[in-house]
Amino acid sequence: MSYRVEIKKSAQKQVAALARIDQRRVIAAIAGLADVPRPEGARKIVGAQDAYRIRVGDYRIVYEIVKRVLTVYVVRVAHRKDVYKGL
């Protein structure tokens, strides 16, 4: 069962601002969420319902899973020191 992956426009801009090598790694990780929405190393974000984060080097991908419509929404992609500010 494959999920559809949608990326918020702000997250797209955050990915575009990364260095090329980091962009490739992050894009590959986001694409992998379609097949496995909770990959090894994914952590649930405390205090948020159905929100998870995965680690890609020094960057974090924050996303939400909506099971009833089989969709993964990528909410934020940022450096580990900044990603949780304002969540």
mmCIF file as gemmi writes it, N, C-alpha and C atoms, coordinates in Angstrom:
data_model
loop_
_atom_site.group_PDB
_atom_site.id
_atom_site.type_symbol
_atom_site.label_atom_id
_atom_site.label_alt_id
_atom_site.label_comp_id
_atom_site.label_asym_id
_atom_site.label_entity_id
_atom_site.label_seq_id
_atom_site.pdbx_PDB_ins_code
_atom_site.Cartn_x
_atom_site.Cartn_y
_atom_site.Cartn_z
_atom_site.occupancy
_atom_site.B_iso_or_equiv
_atom_site.pdbx_formal_charge
_atom_site.auth_seq_id
_atom_site.auth_asym_id
_atom_site.pdbx_PDB_model_num
ATOM 1 N N . MET Axp A 1 ? 0.851 -1.167 0 1 0 ? 1 A 1
ATOM 2 C CA . MET Axp A 1 ? 0 0 0 1 0 ? 1 A 1
ATOM 3 C C . MET Axp A 1 ? 0.905 1.241 0 1 0 ? 1 A 1
ATOM 4 N N . SER Axp A 2 ? 0.802 2.043 -1.02 1 0 ? 2 A 1
ATOM 5 C CA . SER Axp A 2 ? 1.657 3.207 -1.182 1 0 ? 2 A 1
ATOM 6 C C . SER Axp A 2 ? 0.919 4.48 -0.766 1 0 ? 2 A 1
ATOM 7 N N . TYR Axp A 3 ? 1.64 5.343 -0.075 1 0 ? 3 A 1
ATOM 8 C CA . TYR Axp A 3 ? 1.088 6.624 0.351 1 0 ? 3 A 1
ATOM 9 C C . TYR Axp A 3 ? 1.425 7.693 -0.676 1 0 ? 3 A 1
ATOM 10 N N . ARG Axp A 4 ? 0.595 8.716 -0.728 1 0 ? 4 A 1
ATOM 11 C CA . ARG Axp A 4 ? 0.89 9.885 -1.561 1 0 ? 4 A 1
ATOM 12 C C . ARG Axp A 4 ? 1.666 10.874 -0.69 1 0 ? 4 A 1
ATOM 13 N N . VAL Axp A 5 ? 2.69 11.473 -1.221 1 0 ? 5 A 1
ATOM 14 C CA . VAL Axp A 5 ? 3.504 12.43 -0.471 1 0 ? 5 A 1
ATOM 15 C C . VAL Axp A 5 ? 3.235 13.823 -1.011 1 0 ? 5 A 1
ATOM 16 N N . GLU Axp A 6 ? 2.842 14.724 -0.109 1 0 ? 6 A 1
ATOM 17 C CA . GLU Axp A 6 ? 2.628 16.127 -0.468 1 0 ? 6 A 1
ATOM 18 C C . GLU Axp A 6 ? 3.561 16.978 0.379 1 0 ? 6 A 1
ATOM 19 N N . ILE Axp A 7 ? 4.154 17.979 -0.252 1 0 ? 7 A 1
ATOM 20 C CA . ILE Axp A 7 ? 5.118 18.842 0.43 1 0 ? 7 A 1
ATOM 21 C C . ILE Axp A 7 ? 4.577 20.264 0.45 1 0 ? 7 A 1
ATOM 22 N N . LYS Axp A 8 ? 4.519 20.844 1.657 1 0 ? 8 A 1
ATOM 23 C CA . LYS Axp A 8 ? 4.087 22.236 1.756 1 0 ? 8 A 1
ATOM 24 C C . LYS Axp A 8 ? 5.029 23.129 0.973 1 0 ? 8 A 1
ATOM 25 N N . LYS Axp A 9 ? 4.504 24.211 0.472 1 0 ? 9 A 1
ATOM 26 C CA . LYS Axp A 9 ? 5.311 25.145 -0.326 1 0 ? 9 A 1
ATOM 27 C C . LYS Axp A 9 ? 6.493 25.677 0.495 1 0 ? 9 A 1
ATOM 28 N N . SER Axp A 10 ? 6.283 25.945 1.771 1 0 ? 10 A 1
ATOM 29 C CA . SER Axp A 10 ? 7.375 26.438 2.611 1 0 ? 10 A 1
ATOM 30 C C . SER Axp A 10 ? 8.459 25.37 2.764 1 0 ? 10 A 1
ATOM 31 N N . ALA Axp A 11 ? 8.069 24.108 2.853 1 0 ? 11 A 1
ATOM 32 C CA . ALA Axp A 11 ? 9.059 23.027 2.947 1 0 ? 11 A 1
ATOM 33 C C . ALA Axp A 11 ? 9.823 22.878 1.633 1 0 ? 11 A 1
ATOM 34 N N . GLN Axp A 12 ? 9.155 23.103 0.507 1 0 ? 12 A 1
ATOM 35 C CA . GLN Axp A 12 ? 9.828 23.057 -0.782 1 0 ? 12 A 1
ATOM 36 C C . GLN Axp A 12 ? 10.917 24.12 -0.859 1 0 ? 12 A 1
ATOM 37 N N . LYS Axp A 13 ? 10.609 25.306 -0.347 1 0 ? 13 A 1
ATOM 38 C CA . LYS Axp A 13 ? 11.59 26.39 -0.336 1 0 ? 13 A 1
ATOM 39 C C . LYS Axp A 13 ? 12.76 26.059 0.583 1 0 ? 13 A 1
ATOM 40 N N . GLN Axp A 14 ? 12.464 25.4 1.705 1 0 ? 14 A 1
ATOM 41 C CA . GLN Axp A 14 ? 13.523 25.017 2.63 1 0 ? 14 A 1
ATOM 42 C C . GLN Axp A 14 ? 14.458 23.998 1.985 1 0 ? 14 A 1
ATOM 43 N N . VAL Axp A 15 ? 13.907 23.066 1.237 1 0 ? 15 A 1
ATOM 44 C CA . VAL Axp A 15 ? 14.733 22.075 0.535 1 0 ? 15 A 1
ATOM 45 C C . VAL Axp A 15 ? 15.566 22.759 -0.54 1 0 ? 15 A 1
ATOM 46 N N . ALA Axp A 16 ? 14.974 23.694 -1.263 1 0 ? 16 A 1
ATOM 47 C CA . ALA Axp A 16 ? 15.688 24.397 -2.335 1 0 ? 16 A 1
ATOM 48 C C . ALA Axp A 16 ? 16.861 25.216 -1.796 1 0 ? 16 A 1
ATOM 49 N N . ALA Axp A 17 ? 16.789 25.633 -0.535 1 0 ? 17 A 1
ATOM 50 C CA . ALA Axp A 17 ? 17.845 26.45 0.06 1 0 ? 17 A 1
ATOM 51 C C . ALA Axp A 17 ? 19.036 25.615 0.534 1 0 ? 17 A 1
ATOM 52 N N . LEU Axp A 18 ? 18.899 24.302 0.547 1 0 ? 18 A 1
ATOM 53 C CA . LEU Axp A 18 ? 19.979 23.427 1.012 1 0 ? 18 A 1
ATOM 54 C C . LEU Axp A 18 ? 21.063 23.286 -0.053 1 0 ? 18 A 1
ATOM 55 N N . ALA Axp A 19 ? 22.232 22.852 0.379 1 0 ? 19 A 1
ATOM 56 C CA . ALA Axp A 19 ? 23.315 22.536 -0.558 1 0 ? 19 A 1
ATOM 57 C C . ALA Axp A 19 ? 22.87 21.349 -1.415 1 0 ? 19 A 1
ATOM 58 N N . ARG Axp A 20 ? 23.39 21.246 -2.634 1 0 ? 20 A 1
ATOM 59 C CA . ARG Axp A 20 ? 22.972 20.195 -3.585 1 0 ? 20 A 1
ATOM 60 C C . ARG Axp A 20 ? 23.058 18.787 -2.998 1 0 ? 20 A 1
ATOM 61 N N . ILE Axp A 21 ? 24.145 18.472 -2.329 1 0 ? 21 A 1
ATOM 62 C CA . ILE Axp A 21 ? 24.313 17.125 -1.778 1 0 ? 21 A 1
ATOM 63 C C . ILE Axp A 21 ? 23.241 16.838 -0.724 1 0 ? 21 A 1
ATOM 64 N N . ASP Axp A 22 ? 22.933 17.843 0.097 1 0 ? 22 A 1
ATOM 65 C CA . ASP Axp A 22 ? 21.9 17.677 1.118 1 0 ? 22 A 1
ATOM 66 C C . ASP Axp A 22 ? 20.512 17.601 0.48 1 0 ? 22 A 1
ATOM 67 N N . GLN Axp A 23 ? 20.301 18.377 -0.591 1 0 ? 23 A 1
ATOM 68 C CA . GLN Axp A 23 ? 19.022 18.312 -1.303 1 0 ? 23 A 1
ATOM 69 C C . GLN Axp A 23 ? 18.744 16.899 -1.79 1 0 ? 23 A 1
ATOM 70 N N . ARG Axp A 24 ? 19.739 16.286 -2.387 1 0 ? 24 A 1
ATOM 71 C CA . ARG Axp A 24 ? 19.562 14.923 -2.922 1 0 ? 24 A 1
ATOM 72 C C . ARG Axp A 24 ? 19.21 13.942 -1.824 1 0 ? 24 A 1
ATOM 73 N N . ARG Axp A 25 ? 19.893 14.033 -0.7 1 0 ? 25 A 1
ATOM 74 C CA . ARG Axp A 25 ? 19.634 13.123 0.41 1 0 ? 25 A 1
ATOM 75 C C . ARG Axp A 25 ? 18.244 13.328 0.987 1 0 ? 25 A 1
ATOM 76 N N . VAL Axp A 26 ? 17.836 14.592 1.151 1 0 ? 26 A 1
ATOM 77 C CA . VAL Axp A 26 ? 16.524 14.902 1.709 1 0 ? 26 A 1
ATOM 78 C C . VAL Axp A 26 ? 15.42 14.465 0.748 1 0 ? 26 A 1
ATOM 79 N N . ILE Axp A 27 ? 15.589 14.738 -0.534 1 0 ? 27 A 1
ATOM 80 C CA . ILE Axp A 27 ? 14.581 14.35 -1.531 1 0 ? 27 A 1
ATOM 81 C C . ILE Axp A 27 ? 14.434 12.833 -1.584 1 0 ? 27 A 1
ATOM 82 N N . ALA Axp A 28 ? 15.538 12.117 -1.489 1 0 ? 28 A 1
ATOM 83 C CA . ALA Axp A 28 ? 15.473 10.653 -1.476 1 0 ? 28 A 1
ATOM 84 C C . ALA Axp A 28 ? 14.731 10.151 -0.242 1 0 ? 28 A 1
ATOM 85 N N . ALA Axp A 29 ? 14.966 10.773 0.896 1 0 ? 29 A 1
ATOM 86 C CA . ALA Axp A 29 ? 14.275 10.376 2.128 1 0 ? 29 A 1
ATOM 87 C C . ALA Axp A 29 ? 12.775 10.668 2.036 1 0 ? 29 A 1
ATOM 88 N N . ILE Axp A 30 ? 12.422 11.814 1.463 1 0 ? 30 A 1
ATOM 89 C CA . ILE Axp A 30 ? 11.004 12.168 1.309 1 0 ? 30 A 1
ATOM 90 C C . ILE Axp A 30 ? 10.329 11.191 0.343 1 0 ? 30 A 1
ATOM 91 N N . ALA Axp A 31 ? 10.992 10.849 -0.745 1 0 ? 31 A 1
ATOM 92 C CA . ALA Axp A 31 ? 10.425 9.894 -1.704 1 0 ? 31 A 1
ATOM 93 C C . ALA Axp A 31 ? 10.209 8.529 -1.056 1 0 ? 31 A 1
ATOM 94 N N . GLY Axp A 32 ? 11.089 8.149 -0.155 1 0 ? 32 A 1
ATOM 95 C CA . GLY Axp A 32 ? 10.96 6.869 0.538 1 0 ? 32 A 1
ATOM 96 C C . GLY Axp A 32 ? 9.763 6.802 1.461 1 0 ? 32 A 1
ATOM 97 N N . LEU Axp A 33 ? 9.238 7.961 1.879 1 0 ? 33 A 1
ATOM 98 C CA . LEU Axp A 33 ? 8.066 7.986 2.762 1 0 ? 33 A 1
ATOM 99 C C . LEU Axp A 33 ? 6.818 7.453 2.068 1 0 ? 33 A 1
ATOM 100 N N . ALA Axp A 34 ? 6.792 7.448 0.75 1 0 ? 34 A 1
ATOM 101 C CA . ALA Axp A 34 ? 5.633 6.933 0.017 1 0 ? 34 A 1
ATOM 102 C C . ALA Axp A 34 ? 5.46 5.435 0.259 1 0 ? 34 A 1
ATOM 103 N N . ASP Axp A 35 ? 6.559 4.711 0.329 1 0 ? 35 A 1
ATOM 104 C CA . ASP Axp A 35 ? 6.49 3.268 0.543 1 0 ? 35 A 1
ATOM 105 C C . ASP Axp A 35 ? 6.473 2.896 2.017 1 0 ? 35 A 1
ATOM 106 N N . VAL Axp A 36 ? 7.27 3.602 2.819 1 0 ? 36 A 1
ATOM 107 C CA . VAL Axp A 36 ? 7.374 3.31 4.249 1 0 ? 36 A 1
ATOM 108 C C . VAL Axp A 36 ? 7.22 4.62 5.012 1 0 ? 36 A 1
ATOM 109 N N . PRO Axp A 37 ? 6.002 4.963 5.452 1 0 ? 37 A 1
ATOM 110 C CA . PRO Axp A 37 ? 5.794 6.252 6.115 1 0 ? 37 A 1
ATOM 111 C C . PRO Axp A 37 ? 6.446 6.364 7.496 1 0 ? 37 A 1
ATOM 112 N N . ARG Axp A 38 ? 6.774 5.236 8.091 1 0 ? 38 A 1
ATOM 113 C CA . ARG Axp A 38 ? 7.481 5.254 9.37 1 0 ? 38 A 1
ATOM 114 C C . ARG Axp A 38 ? 8.765 4.427 9.236 1 0 ? 38 A 1
ATOM 115 N N . PRO Axp A 39 ? 9.778 4.977 8.55 1 0 ? 39 A 1
ATOM 116 C CA . PRO Axp A 39 ? 11.016 4.211 8.346 1 0 ? 39 A 1
ATOM 117 C C . PRO Axp A 39 ? 11.763 4.024 9.662 1 0 ? 39 A 1
ATOM 118 N N . GLU Axp A 40 ? 12.745 3.15 9.637 1 0 ? 40 A 1
ATOM 119 C CA . GLU Axp A 40 ? 13.564 2.94 10.821 1 0 ? 40 A 1
ATOM 120 C C . GLU Axp A 40 ? 14.209 4.263 11.213 1 0 ? 40 A 1
ATOM 121 N N . GLY Axp A 41 ? 14.126 4.599 12.464 1 0 ? 41 A 1
ATOM 122 C CA . GLY Axp A 41 ? 14.684 5.855 12.954 1 0 ? 41 A 1
ATOM 123 C C . GLY Axp A 41 ? 13.675 6.981 13.035 1 0 ? 41 A 1
ATOM 124 N N . ALA Axp A 42 ? 12.458 6.777 12.517 1 0 ? 42 A 1
ATOM 125 C CA . ALA Axp A 42 ? 11.426 7.811 12.613 1 0 ? 42 A 1
ATOM 126 C C . ALA Axp A 42 ? 10.976 7.928 14.058 1 0 ? 42 A 1
ATOM 127 N N . ARG Axp A 43 ? 10.783 9.128 14.517 1 0 ? 43 A 1
ATOM 128 C CA . ARG Axp A 43 ? 10.35 9.369 15.893 1 0 ? 43 A 1
ATOM 129 C C . ARG Axp A 43 ? 9.076 10.192 15.886 1 0 ? 43 A 1
ATOM 130 N N . LYS Axp A 44 ? 8.15 9.822 16.755 1 0 ? 44 A 1
ATOM 131 C CA . LYS Axp A 44 ? 6.919 10.596 16.912 1 0 ? 44 A 1
ATOM 132 C C . LYS Axp A 44 ? 7.263 11.872 17.658 1 0 ? 44 A 1
ATOM 133 N N . ILE Axp A 45 ? 6.666 12.974 17.259 1 0 ? 45 A 1
ATOM 134 C CA . ILE Axp A 45 ? 6.901 14.252 17.921 1 0 ? 45 A 1
ATOM 135 C C . ILE Axp A 45 ? 5.946 14.35 19.101 1 0 ? 45 A 1
ATOM 136 N N . VAL Axp A 46 ? 6.504 14.536 20.282 1 0 ? 46 A 1
ATOM 137 C CA . VAL Axp A 46 ? 5.72 14.594 21.511 1 0 ? 46 A 1
ATOM 138 C C . VAL Axp A 46 ? 4.796 15.806 21.484 1 0 ? 46 A 1
ATOM 139 N N . GLY Axp A 47 ? 3.542 15.594 21.812 1 0 ? 47 A 1
ATOM 140 C CA . GLY Axp A 47 ? 2.574 16.676 21.864 1 0 ? 47 A 1
ATOM 141 C C . GLY Axp A 47 ? 1.855 16.937 20.557 1 0 ? 47 A 1
ATOM 142 N N . ALA Axp A 48 ? 2.23 16.234 19.521 1 0 ? 48 A 1
ATOM 143 C CA . ALA Axp A 48 ? 1.58 16.405 18.218 1 0 ? 48 A 1
ATOM 144 C C . ALA Axp A 48 ? 0.931 15.082 17.826 1 0 ? 48 A 1
ATOM 145 N N . GLN Axp A 49 ? -0.217 15.169 17.236 1 0 ? 49 A 1
ATOM 146 C CA . GLN Axp A 49 ? -0.923 13.956 16.845 1 0 ? 49 A 1
ATOM 147 C C . GLN Axp A 49 ? -0.52 13.567 15.423 1 0 ? 49 A 1
ATOM 148 N N . ASP Axp A 50 ? -0.042 12.356 15.251 1 0 ? 50 A 1
ATOM 149 C CA . ASP Axp A 50 ? 0.366 11.807 13.956 1 0 ? 50 A 1
ATOM 150 C C . ASP Axp A 50 ? 1.478 12.602 13.276 1 0 ? 50 A 1
ATOM 151 N N . ALA Axp A 51 ? 2.33 13.281 14.048 1 0 ? 51 A 1
ATOM 152 C CA . ALA Axp A 51 ? 3.47 14.006 13.481 1 0 ? 51 A 1
ATOM 153 C C . ALA Axp A 51 ? 4.75 13.25 13.827 1 0 ? 51 A 1
ATOM 154 N N . TYR Axp A 52 ? 5.615 13.123 12.847 1 0 ? 52 A 1
ATOM 155 C CA . TYR Axp A 52 ? 6.857 12.378 12.996 1 0 ? 52 A 1
ATOM 156 C C . TYR Axp A 52 ? 8.012 13.19 12.442 1 0 ? 52 A 1
ATOM 157 N N . ARG Axp A 53 ? 9.229 12.748 12.767 1 0 ? 53 A 1
ATOM 158 C CA . ARG Axp A 53 ? 10.409 13.362 12.181 1 0 ? 53 A 1
ATOM 159 C C . ARG Axp A 53 ? 11.391 12.26 11.839 1 0 ? 53 A 1
ATOM 160 N N . ILE Axp A 54 ? 12.116 12.495 10.75 1 0 ? 54 A 1
ATOM 161 C CA . ILE Axp A 54 ? 13.209 11.604 10.403 1 0 ? 54 A 1
ATOM 162 C C . ILE Axp A 54 ? 14.466 12.444 10.275 1 0 ? 54 A 1
ATOM 163 N N . ARG Axp A 55 ? 15.57 11.806 10.508 1 0 ? 55 A 1
ATOM 164 C CA . ARG Axp A 55 ? 16.863 12.472 10.499 1 0 ? 55 A 1
ATOM 165 C C . ARG Axp A 55 ? 17.594 12.168 9.195 1 0 ? 55 A 1
ATOM 166 N N . VAL Axp A 56 ? 18.104 13.219 8.574 1 0 ? 56 A 1
ATOM 167 C CA . VAL Axp A 56 ? 18.921 13.074 7.37 1 0 ? 56 A 1
ATOM 168 C C . VAL Axp A 56 ? 20.162 13.933 7.593 1 0 ? 56 A 1
ATOM 169 N N . GLY Axp A 57 ? 21.201 13.319 8.12 1 0 ? 57 A 1
ATOM 170 C CA . GLY Axp A 57 ? 22.403 14.073 8.462 1 0 ? 57 A 1
ATOM 171 C C . GLY Axp A 57 ? 22.085 15.084 9.554 1 0 ? 57 A 1
ATOM 172 N N . ASP Axp A 58 ? 22.427 16.346 9.314 1 0 ? 58 A 1
ATOM 173 C CA . ASP Axp A 58 ? 22.144 17.404 10.288 1 0 ? 58 A 1
ATOM 174 C C . ASP Axp A 58 ? 20.758 18.005 10.117 1 0 ? 58 A 1
ATOM 175 N N . TYR Axp A 59 ? 19.988 17.472 9.195 1 0 ? 59 A 1
ATOM 176 C CA . TYR Axp A 59 ? 18.664 18.017 8.899 1 0 ? 59 A 1
ATOM 177 C C . TYR Axp A 59 ? 17.563 17.087 9.39 1 0 ? 59 A 1
ATOM 178 N N . ARG Axp A 60 ? 16.412 17.676 9.636 1 0 ? 60 A 1
ATOM 179 C CA . ARG Axp A 60 ? 15.25 16.907 10.073 1 0 ? 60 A 1
ATOM 180 C C . ARG Axp A 60 ? 14.098 17.181 9.118 1 0 ? 60 A 1
ATOM 181 N N . ILE Axp A 61 ? 13.332 16.135 8.841 1 0 ? 61 A 1
ATOM 182 C CA . ILE Axp A 61 ? 12.126 16.251 8.023 1 0 ? 61 A 1
ATOM 183 C C . ILE Axp A 61 ? 10.956 15.994 8.956 1 0 ? 61 A 1
ATOM 184 N N . VAL Axp A 62 ? 10.106 16.988 9.114 1 0 ? 62 A 1
ATOM 185 C CA . VAL Axp A 62 ? 8.924 16.861 9.969 1 0 ? 62 A 1
ATOM 186 C C . VAL Axp A 62 ? 7.733 16.642 9.057 1 0 ? 62 A 1
ATOM 187 N N . TYR Axp A 63 ? 6.945 15.6 9.354 1 0 ? 63 A 1
ATOM 188 C CA . TYR Axp A 63 ? 5.814 15.273 8.501 1 0 ? 63 A 1
ATOM 189 C C . TYR Axp A 63 ? 4.666 14.701 9.306 1 0 ? 63 A 1
ATOM 190 N N . GLU Axp A 64 ? 3.489 14.751 8.719 1 0 ? 64 A 1
ATOM 191 C CA . GLU Axp A 64 ? 2.279 14.211 9.333 1 0 ? 64 A 1
ATOM 192 C C . GLU Axp A 64 ? 1.733 13.103 8.442 1 0 ? 64 A 1
ATOM 193 N N . ILE Axp A 65 ? 1.161 12.09 9.067 1 0 ? 65 A 1
ATOM 194 C CA . ILE Axp A 65 ? 0.57 10.981 8.331 1 0 ? 65 A 1
ATOM 195 C C . ILE Axp A 65 ? -0.943 11.029 8.519 1 0 ? 65 A 1
ATOM 196 N N . VAL Axp A 66 ? -1.662 11.022 7.4 1 0 ? 66 A 1
ATOM 197 C CA . VAL Axp A 66 ? -3.124 10.967 7.442 1 0 ? 66 A 1
ATOM 198 C C . VAL Axp A 66 ? -3.518 9.6 6.891 1 0 ? 66 A 1
ATOM 199 N N . LYS Axp A 67 ? -3.842 8.687 7.794 1 0 ? 67 A 1
ATOM 200 C CA . LYS Axp A 67 ? -4.078 7.296 7.415 1 0 ? 67 A 1
ATOM 201 C C . LYS Axp A 67 ? -5.317 7.109 6.547 1 0 ? 67 A 1
ATOM 202 N N . ARG Axp A 68 ? -6.372 7.84 6.842 1 0 ? 68 A 1
ATOM 203 C CA . ARG Axp A 68 ? -7.637 7.591 6.126 1 0 ? 68 A 1
ATOM 204 C C . ARG Axp A 68 ? -7.575 7.958 4.649 1 0 ? 68 A 1
ATOM 205 N N . VAL Axp A 69 ? -6.657 8.855 4.271 1 0 ? 69 A 1
ATOM 206 C CA . VAL Axp A 69 ? -6.5 9.194 2.85 1 0 ? 69 A 1
ATOM 207 C C . VAL Axp A 69 ? -5.133 8.77 2.311 1 0 ? 69 A 1
ATOM 208 N N . LEU Axp A 70 ? -4.393 8.009 3.122 1 0 ? 70 A 1
ATOM 209 C CA . LEU Axp A 70 ? -3.076 7.494 2.728 1 0 ? 70 A 1
ATOM 210 C C . LEU Axp A 70 ? -2.172 8.591 2.163 1 0 ? 70 A 1
ATOM 211 N N . THR Axp A 71 ? -1.973 9.631 2.969 1 0 ? 71 A 1
ATOM 212 C CA . THR Axp A 71 ? -1.158 10.767 2.548 1 0 ? 71 A 1
ATOM 213 C C . THR Axp A 71 ? -0.133 11.121 3.616 1 0 ? 71 A 1
ATOM 214 N N . VAL Axp A 72 ? 1.054 11.48 3.173 1 0 ? 72 A 1
ATOM 215 C CA . VAL Axp A 72 ? 2.106 11.992 4.044 1 0 ? 72 A 1
ATOM 216 C C . VAL Axp A 72 ? 2.317 13.452 3.666 1 0 ? 72 A 1
ATOM 217 N N . TYR Axp A 73 ? 2.145 14.358 4.637 1 0 ? 73 A 1
ATOM 218 C CA . TYR Axp A 73 ? 2.353 15.789 4.401 1 0 ? 73 A 1
ATOM 219 C C . TYR Axp A 73 ? 3.682 16.203 5.017 1 0 ? 73 A 1
ATOM 220 N N . VAL Axp A 74 ? 4.609 16.623 4.189 1 0 ? 74 A 1
ATOM 221 C CA . VAL Axp A 74 ? 5.891 17.12 4.69 1 0 ? 74 A 1
ATOM 222 C C . VAL Axp A 74 ? 5.678 18.578 5.082 1 0 ? 74 A 1
ATOM 223 N N . VAL Axp A 75 ? 5.892 18.863 6.358 1 0 ? 75 A 1
ATOM 224 C CA . VAL Axp A 75 ? 5.587 20.177 6.906 1 0 ? 75 A 1
ATOM 225 C C . VAL Axp A 75 ? 6.811 21.074 6.958 1 0 ? 75 A 1
ATOM 226 N N . ARG Axp A 76 ? 7.961 20.492 7.323 1 0 ? 76 A 1
ATOM 227 C CA . ARG Axp A 76 ? 9.149 21.326 7.515 1 0 ? 76 A 1
ATOM 228 C C . ARG Axp A 76 ? 10.413 20.515 7.257 1 0 ? 76 A 1
ATOM 229 N N . VAL Axp A 77 ? 11.398 21.174 6.677 1 0 ? 77 A 1
ATOM 230 C CA . VAL Axp A 77 ? 12.728 20.607 6.49 1 0 ? 77 A 1
ATOM 231 C C . VAL Axp A 77 ? 13.702 21.682 6.945 1 0 ? 77 A 1
ATOM 232 N N . ALA Axp A 78 ? 14.462 21.385 8 1 0 ? 78 A 1
ATOM 233 C CA . ALA Axp A 78 ? 15.37 22.404 8.533 1 0 ? 78 A 1
ATOM 234 C C . ALA Axp A 78 ? 16.527 21.746 9.272 1 0 ? 78 A 1
ATOM 235 N N . HIS Axp A 79 ? 17.522 22.565 9.581 1 0 ? 79 A 1
ATOM 236 C CA . HIS Axp A 79 ? 18.659 22.11 10.368 1 0 ? 79 A 1
ATOM 237 C C . HIS Axp A 79 ? 18.161 21.704 11.746 1 0 ? 79 A 1
ATOM 238 N N . ARG Axp A 80 ? 18.836 20.771 12.354 1 0 ? 80 A 1
ATOM 239 C CA . ARG Axp A 80 ? 18.385 20.218 13.63 1 0 ? 80 A 1
ATOM 240 C C . ARG Axp A 80 ? 18.278 21.252 14.734 1 0 ? 80 A 1
ATOM 241 N N . LYS Axp A 81 ? 19.046 22.335 14.673 1 0 ? 81 A 1
ATOM 242 C CA . LYS Axp A 81 ? 18.973 23.358 15.721 1 0 ? 81 A 1
ATOM 243 C C . LYS Axp A 81 ? 17.745 24.254 15.568 1 0 ? 81 A 1
ATOM 244 N N . ASP Axp A 82 ? 17.166 24.307 14.362 1 0 ? 82 A 1
ATOM 245 C CA . ASP Axp A 82 ? 16.063 25.234 14.109 1 0 ? 82 A 1
ATOM 246 C C . ASP Axp A 82 ? 14.711 24.552 13.864 1 0 ? 82 A 1
ATOM 247 N N . VAL Axp A 83 ? 14.696 23.275 13.621 1 0 ? 83 A 1
ATOM 248 C CA . VAL Axp A 83 ? 13.496 22.622 13.117 1 0 ? 83 A 1
ATOM 249 C C . VAL Axp A 83 ? 12.318 22.641 14.092 1 0 ? 83 A 1
ATOM 250 N N . TYR Axp A 84 ? 12.574 22.615 15.387 1 0 ? 84 A 1
ATOM 251 C CA . TYR Axp A 84 ? 11.479 22.505 16.347 1 0 ? 84 A 1
ATOM 252 C C . TYR Axp A 84 ? 10.968 23.859 16.835 1 0 ? 84 A 1
ATOM 253 N N . LYS Axp A 85 ? 11.622 24.943 16.44 1 0 ? 85 A 1
ATOM 254 C CA . LYS Axp A 85 ? 11.172 26.272 16.847 1 0 ? 85 A 1
ATOM 255 C C . LYS Axp A 85 ? 9.846 26.595 16.17 1 0 ? 85 A 1
ATOM 256 N N . GLY Axp A 86 ? 8.857 26.895 16.984 1 0 ? 86 A 1
ATOM 257 C CA . GLY Axp A 86 ? 7.559 27.296 16.45 1 0 ? 86 A 1
ATOM 258 C C . GLY Axp A 86 ? 6.637 26.15 16.067 1 0 ? 86 A 1
ATOM 259 N N . LEU Axp A 87 ? 6.982 24.933 16.411 1 0 ? 87 A 1
ATOM 260 C CA . LEU Axp A 87 ? 6.09 23.805 16.087 1 0 ? 87 A 1
ATOM 261 C C . LEU Axp A 87 ? 4.914 23.749 17.013 1 0 ? 87 A 1
